Amino acid sequence: MLRFVKRDGHVRKIQQLAKEKIILGIDPGTAIMGFGIIHVKGNKMHFVQMNELDMRKITDPYTKLRRIFERTIELIDTYHPDEIALEAPFFGKNVQSMLKLGRAQGVAMAAGLSRDIPVFEYAPLKIKQAITGKGRASKEQVAKMLQSLLGIKELPKNLDMTDGLAAAVCHYYNSGKVTIGKNYTGWASFVKQNEKRIKK
């Protein structure tokens, strides 16, 4: 049974059954944002959807950020996730690429927090480890394991979708355990955990 509550001017459904929740996983990117949704019922995961937001034809970086925010809000209002799992930007030598990925992640995070949905971050190596048992697994290995775990009939050509789905599955595996990645339950929580990043 489901009930609906109004919070911050938006009606959201609340799962009544024990241990039932919807998890939205997002792989942020400024070219392609992959996302996947799973429905957890009891101790079982059920595949709901995976797709992508393709922004390769958009040249303005700020328009891309707006599209990420709008698409994330649309997903939230359509599927009513109870929690959001994000793949954190990896640390590389290209500072500009890291900055762009960080902005994309921040915008997706802001969309979730604006709807008061708890947001969790997981490093890419942690996600691969959770899905395949190997932190250095390839995108193809992760996709194949997800296909087996969730009974997905056909994998997409673009594996950004399965990367987003992998974040959701990783979060499911880590639910109830000692916190593995960062998590934010609202703006106050985000500010408290990122005091060094805030100008006073």
Salt bridges, closest charged atoms under 4 A:
GLU20 OE2 - HIS39 NE2 2.85
ASP54 OD2 - ARG56 NH2 2.63
GLU70 OE2 - ARG66 NE 3.70
GLU70 OE1 - ARG67 NH1 3.53
GLU74 OE1 - ARG71 NH1 3.28
ASP77 OD2 - ARG115 NH2 2.97
GLU83 OE1 - LYS21 NZ 3.08
GLU83 OE1 - HIS171 NE2 2.66
ASP160 OD1 - LYS139 NZ 3.86
ASP163 OD2 - LYS139 NZ 2.13
